[in-house]
């Protein structure tokens, strides 16, 4: 789909260049040609030619050419029935400044990562929980606004497995540039295994007293399968398997979660997560190690 959009762009660019060359050539010719005198009838005829040719024929031909290339590409992005196939449904909600991703057919919930089956159409329903965001994955050609209280839909299809970057494309606050979405297209069997590994998980809480601390403080906003049901912040049930933290702020390698817990207000100013300065270092380290292990 991104390829078709690119083709349309190049067609428009080429046609615009052609018009520019023709108009420039006519302008140069008009400036350099010898002076000629026309009778009133001849002048009227030439005026009519330019009005009809330049004001009606040329714009009509341009619009028709654009529609010939644009309508088929636009239809591929519409959420239309697919004969003999049911597209995968995914729901994405934009937050300041992270992405909530839900797979309603399987009940899987994750954050800041979008996993797709390659070679299959995927229908995305997008909305926002706060301000206007914009979902955009340049390599897949998908870009659509996420408006509070309104659901927009777009269809994407990755032709082959690969990793891509998604980005909020509508200014949404101080951390707009750090609202990054990790996108990965899998072979169909690998995608099925990814979904299966995240279904019906029941996670054991961290050892006490860190377990009670997590439920009382973190679980108010975060959800972890079998432990807490918070809905205000990212679901953490598979946090250890995510490639980044803070929607692209940190690479999720060893020690990154502890650093995020300690320095999130400095790493991403304005984030809604409260400071953990009053938490004992030993308990914070226990929670960080436990979160690192939340990977199916």
C-alpha positions as CSV (number, residue, x, y, z in Angstrom):
1,X,0.0,0.0,0.0
2,X,2.9,2.3,0.8
3,X,4.2,1.5,-2.7
4,X,1.0,2.5,-4.4
5,X,0.9,5.8,-2.5
6,X,4.5,6.4,-3.6
7,X,3.5,5.7,-7.2
8,X,0.7,8.2,-7.0
9,X,3.1,10.8,-5.6
10,X,5.6,10.2,-8.4
11,X,2.8,10.5,-11.0
12,X,1.7,13.8,-9.5
13,X,5.3,15.0,-9.4
14,X,5.9,14.0,-13.0
15,X,2.7,15.6,-14.3
16,X,3.4,18.8,-12.3
17,X,6.9,18.9,-13.8
18,X,5.5,18.5,-17.3
19,X,3.0,21.3,-16.7
20,X,5.8,23.5,-15.4
21,X,8.0,22.8,-18.5
22,X,5.1,23.4,-20.9
23,X,4.0,26.7,-19.2
24,X,7.6,27.9,-19.0
25,X,8.2,27.1,-22.7
26,X,5.0,29.0,-23.6
27,X,6.1,32.0,-21.5
28,X,9.5,32.1,-23.0
29,X,8.0,31.8,-26.5
30,X,5.6,34.6,-25.8
31,X,8.4,36.9,-24.5
32,X,10.8,36.2,-27.5
33,X,8.4,35.9,-30.5
34,X,8.1,38.9,-32.9
35,X,5.3,41.3,-32.3
36,X,2.1,40.4,-34.3
37,X,-1.1,42.2,-34.8
38,X,-4.4,40.4,-34.6
39,X,-7.8,41.4,-35.8
40,X,-10.6,41.5,-33.2
41,X,-12.0,38.2,-34.5
42,X,-8.6,36.5,-34.3
43,X,-8.0,37.9,-30.8
44,X,-11.4,36.6,-29.6
45,X,-10.7,33.2,-31.1
46,X,-7.3,33.0,-29.3
47,X,-8.8,34.1,-26.0
48,X,-11.5,31.4,-26.3
49,X,-8.8,28.8,-27.1
50,X,-6.8,29.6,-24.0
51,X,-9.9,29.8,-21.7
52,X,-11.3,26.5,-22.9
53,X,-7.9,24.7,-23.2
54,X,-6.2,26.1,-20.1
55,X,-9.3,26.6,-17.9
56,X,-11.4,23.5,-18.7
57,X,-9.5,20.9,-20.7
58,X,-6.2,20.9,-18.9
59,X,-7.7,20.9,-15.3
60,X,-10.3,18.2,-16.3
61,X,-7.5,16.0,-17.8
62,X,-5.4,16.5,-14.7
63,X,-8.2,15.5,-12.3
64,X,-9.2,12.4,-14.4
65,X,-5.6,11.2,-14.5
66,X,-5.2,11.6,-10.8
67,X,-8.4,9.7,-10.1
68,X,-7.4,6.9,-12.4
69,X,-4.3,6.3,-10.3
70,X,-5.7,7.4,-6.9
71,X,-9.1,5.6,-6.6
72,X,-7.6,2.0,-6.8
73,X,-5.0,2.9,-4.2
74,X,-7.6,4.5,-1.9
75,X,-9.9,1.5,-2.1
76,X,-7.1,-0.7,-0.8
77,X,-7.0,1.3,2.4
78,X,-10.7,1.2,2.9
79,X,-12.1,-1.3,5.4
80,X,-14.1,-3.3,2.8
81,X,-15.1,-7.0,2.9
82,X,-12.4,-9.3,1.6
83,X,-13.7,-12.3,-0.3
84,X,-12.9,-15.6,1.5
85,X,-10.9,-13.9,4.2
86,X,-11.6,-12.2,7.6
87,X,-9.0,-9.4,8.3
88,X,-7.4,-9.4,11.7
89,X,-8.9,-6.7,14.0
90,X,-6.7,-4.5,16.2
91,X,-7.7,-1.6,18.4
92,X,-5.2,1.1,19.1
93,X,-5.6,4.0,21.6
94,X,-3.3,6.9,21.8
95,X,-2.3,8.3,25.1
96,X,0.1,11.0,26.2
97,X,2.6,9.6,25.3
98,X,2.2,5.9,24.7
99,X,0.2,3.4,22.6
100,X,-2.3,1.0,23.9
101,X,-2.8,-2.0,21.5
102,X,-5.6,-4.5,21.9
103,X,-6.3,-7.7,19.9
104,X,-10.1,-8.2,20.6
105,X,-10.4,-11.6,18.9
106,X,-7.8,-13.1,21.3
107,X,-8.0,-10.8,24.3
108,X,-4.3,-9.9,24.1
109,X,-3.3,-6.4,25.3
110,X,0.1,-4.9,25.0
111,X,1.6,-1.4,24.7
112,X,4.0,0.5,22.4
113,X,4.3,-2.5,20.1
114,X,2.2,-3.6,17.2
115,X,2.6,-7.1,15.8
116,X,1.1,-8.1,12.5
117,X,0.8,-11.2,10.3
118,X,2.6,-10.6,7.0
119,X,0.7,-11.1,3.8
120,X,-2.7,-10.6,5.4
121,X,-4.9,-7.5,5.6
122,X,-5.2,-6.0,9.1
123,X,-8.1,-3.6,10.1
124,X,-7.0,-1.0,12.7
125,X,-9.5,0.9,14.7
126,X,-7.9,3.9,16.3
127,X,-9.0,6.5,18.9
128,X,-7.5,8.7,21.6
129,X,-7.9,8.8,25.3
130,X,-6.9,12.5,25.7
131,X,-5.8,14.8,22.9
132,X,-5.6,14.3,19.1
133,X,-2.8,12.0,18.0
134,X,-2.1,10.5,14.6
135,X,-1.2,6.9,13.9
136,X,1.6,6.7,11.2
137,X,3.8,3.8,10.0
138,X,5.6,5.3,7.0
139,X,6.8,2.0,5.6
140,X,3.3,0.5,5.5
141,X,1.7,3.7,4.2
142,X,-0.7,4.0,7.1
143,X,-1.6,7.4,8.5
144,X,-4.8,8.4,10.2
145,X,-5.9,10.8,13.0
146,X,-6.8,9.5,16.4
147,X,-9.6,11.7,17.8
148,X,-11.0,11.6,21.3
149,X,-14.5,10.1,21.4
150,X,-14.3,9.1,17.7
151,X,-13.1,5.8,16.1
152,X,-11.3,5.9,12.7
153,X,-10.4,2.8,10.7
154,X,-7.6,2.0,8.3
155,X,-6.5,-1.2,6.6
156,X,-2.8,-2.1,6.4
157,X,-1.0,-5.0,4.9
158,X,2.7,-5.9,5.3
159,X,3.8,-7.9,2.3
160,X,6.7,-9.6,4.1
161,X,8.1,-10.0,7.6
162,X,10.1,-7.1,8.9
163,X,10.5,-4.4,11.5
164,X,9.2,-0.9,11.1
165,X,8.9,2.4,13.1
166,X,5.6,4.0,13.9
167,X,5.3,7.6,15.1
168,X,2.6,9.9,16.3
169,X,2.3,12.5,13.5
170,X,0.1,15.1,15.3
171,X,1.7,17.4,17.9
172,X,0.3,16.1,21.2
173,X,2.4,17.8,23.9
174,X,5.9,18.1,25.2
175,X,6.8,14.4,24.6
176,X,5.3,14.2,21.1
177,X,8.6,13.3,19.5
178,X,9.0,10.4,22.0
179,X,5.8,8.7,21.1
180,X,7.2,5.9,19.1
181,X,5.5,2.6,18.1
182,X,7.5,-0.5,17.5
183,X,6.0,-2.4,14.6
184,X,6.9,-6.0,13.5
185,X,5.3,-8.1,10.8
186,X,5.7,-11.9,11.4
187,X,5.3,-14.9,9.2
188,X,1.7,-16.1,9.9
189,X,2.8,-19.1,12.0
190,X,5.2,-16.9,14.1
191,X,2.4,-14.4,14.7
192,X,0.0,-17.2,15.8
193,X,2.7,-18.3,18.3
194,X,3.1,-14.7,19.5
195,X,-0.6,-14.4,20.2
196,X,-0.8,-17.9,21.9
197,X,2.1,-17.1,24.2
198,X,0.2,-14.1,25.6
199,X,-3.2,-15.6,26.0
200,X,-4.6,-16.6,29.4
201,X,-1.4,-15.8,31.3
202,X,-1.5,-15.8,35.1
203,X,1.6,-14.2,36.6
204,X,2.9,-14.7,40.1
205,X,3.5,-11.4,42.0
206,X,7.0,-10.3,43.1
207,X,8.1,-11.5,46.6
208,X,7.0,-9.5,49.6
209,X,7.2,-6.7,50.6
210,X,7.7,-5.7,47.0
211,X,4.5,-7.5,45.9
212,X,2.2,-5.5,48.2
213,X,4.0,-2.3,47.2
214,X,3.4,-3.1,43.5
215,X,-0.3,-3.8,43.9
216,X,-0.9,-0.8,46.2
217,X,1.0,1.8,44.1
218,X,1.7,0.5,40.6
219,X,-1.4,-1.7,40.2
220,X,-3.7,1.3,40.5
221,X,-2.6,2.4,37.0
222,X,-1.0,-0.6,35.5
223,X,-2.5,-4.0,34.6
224,X,-0.7,-7.3,35.1
225,X,-2.5,-10.5,34.3
226,X,-3.8,-12.1,37.5
227,X,-2.4,-9.3,39.8
228,X,-3.8,-5.9,39.0
229,X,-6.4,-4.3,36.7
230,X,-5.3,-0.7,36.3
231,X,-6.4,1.0,33.1
232,X,-4.6,4.4,33.2
233,X,-1.1,3.3,32.1
234,X,0.4,0.6,29.9
235,X,-0.3,-3.1,30.5
236,X,2.9,-4.7,31.9
237,X,2.1,-8.4,31.4
238,X,4.7,-8.8,28.7
239,X,7.0,-5.9,29.6
240,X,10.2,-8.0,29.6
241,X,9.7,-8.9,25.9
242,X,9.2,-5.4,24.6
243,X,12.1,-3.9,22.6
244,X,11.9,-0.5,24.3
245,X,10.7,1.3,27.4
246,X,8.8,4.6,27.6
247,X,7.6,4.3,24.0
248,X,11.1,4.3,22.5
249,X,13.0,6.2,25.2
250,X,15.2,3.3,26.4
251,X,16.3,0.1,24.8
252,X,14.9,-2.7,27.0
253,X,18.2,-4.4,27.9
254,X,19.5,-5.6,31.3
255,X,19.1,-2.9,33.9
256,X,16.9,-0.6,31.7
257,X,13.7,-1.2,33.7
258,X,15.4,-0.3,37.0
259,X,16.8,2.9,35.4
260,X,13.3,3.8,34.1
261,X,11.8,3.3,37.6
262,X,14.4,5.5,39.1
263,X,14.7,8.2,36.4
264,X,11.5,8.2,34.4
265,X,10.7,11.9,35.3
266,X,14.1,12.9,34.0
267,X,14.1,10.6,30.9
268,X,10.6,11.6,29.8
269,X,9.5,14.9,31.6
270,X,5.8,15.2,31.9
271,X,5.0,11.5,32.1
272,X,2.1,10.7,34.4
273,X,4.1,8.1,36.4
274,X,4.8,9.5,39.9
275,X,8.2,9.7,41.4
276,X,9.6,6.6,43.2
277,X,12.1,8.5,45.4
278,X,10.3,7.3,48.6
279,X,10.6,3.6,47.7
280,X,13.4,1.6,49.3
281,X,16.1,0.8,46.8
282,X,15.9,-3.0,47.6
283,X,12.2,-3.1,46.9
284,X,12.6,-1.1,43.7
285,X,15.3,-3.5,42.5
286,X,13.0,-6.5,43.3
287,X,10.2,-5.0,41.3
288,X,12.6,-4.3,38.4
289,X,13.9,-7.8,38.3
290,X,10.4,-9.2,38.4
291,X,9.3,-7.0,35.5
292,X,12.3,-8.1,33.5
293,X,11.0,-11.6,33.7
294,X,7.5,-10.8,32.4
295,X,8.1,-12.3,29.0
296,X,6.1,-15.2,27.6
